[in-house]
């Protein structure tokens, strides 16, 4: 008998995907309409959002059994933690810009040389300064909000992982 993903887990994976797609879309809006250039750390966060979102979408479409839910949940959580670490580092750099120069750096050169940046430069090319604070909402910067959303997505993935363990 094939065990399929519980409706709650599928809904959570779908919500994670929709959240990531919405956040990446808003980042593109800020870039293309408001002229906020993404810095290297922004691009790494975009890659993390893509990783979290596409993994969640695959989990939603695949509708796996218990082991599959564990694998997908673990991957989403790992990608979300990695994204949160980068976002928190970015938030720290915004507050202490003298601690690190993020203009034309080896990170920027590396990211811009990746095939992703060549394939879709509007999404994955890093041209901004990590320490620029040009957008805030409720006294929080973009990296602050990004860290919050990564932690939310990671928490949801861990919830699915623990719900699987508790139902066995």
HULIN-V516170 format. One record per residue. OMEGA is omega in whole degrees, -180 to 180 (NA if undefined). NEAR is the number of other C-alpha atoms within 10 Angstrom. Layout:
# HULIN-V516170
OMEGA_NEAR, OMEGA_NEAR
This chain:
# HULIN-V516170
-179_3, 177_7, -180_11, -179_14, 176_20, 179_16, 180_11, -180_11, 179_23, 179_22, 179_13, 178_19, 179_31, 179_19, 177_18, 179_28, -179_25, 177_16, 180_17, 179_24, 179_17, -179_12, 178_17, 177_19, 179_13, 177_12, 177_20, 176_18, 179_13, -179_15, -172_15, -177_12, -177_9, 177_12, 173_10, -178_19, 178_21, 176_24, 179_25, -180_28, 175_24, -179_26, 178_22, 177_20, 176_27, 178_21, 178_18, 177_23, 177_27, -179_18, 179_20, -175_31, -179_26, 176_19, 178_21, 178_27, 177_20, 179_15, 179_24, -178_23, -176_12, -178_14, -172_19, 173_21, -174_14, -178_19, 178_14, 177_16, 178_26, -179_20, -180_15, 180_23, 179_28, 179_17, 179_18, -180_30, 180_24, 179_18, 180_24, 178_27, 179_20, 178_18, 179_28, 179_26, 179_16, 180_21, 178_25, 175_18, 179_15, 178_26, 178_24, 179_15, 177_19, -179_21, -179_13, -175_11, -180_16, -178_10, -174_11, 176_11, -176_12, 179_20, 175_16, -174_14, 175_11, 178_11, -180_16, 179_20, 179_14, -178_12, -179_21, 177_19, 179_12, 177_13, 178_11, -179_14, 178_17, -177_14, -177_11, -176_10, 179_13, -179_14, -168_19, 178_23, -178_24, 180_26, -175_18, 178_19, -176_21, -175_23, 179_21, 175_16, -178_15, -178_9, 175_13, 172_12, -178_9, 179_6, 178_7, 180_13, 177_18, 179_19, 177_26, -180_20, 179_18, 178_24, 179_23, -179_15, 176_21, 179_28, 177_19, -180_16, 177_29, 178_26, 177_17, 178_20, 178_28, 176_18, 179_16, 180_23, -179_21, 177_13, 177_17, -179_19, -177_12, -178_8, -179_7, NA_6
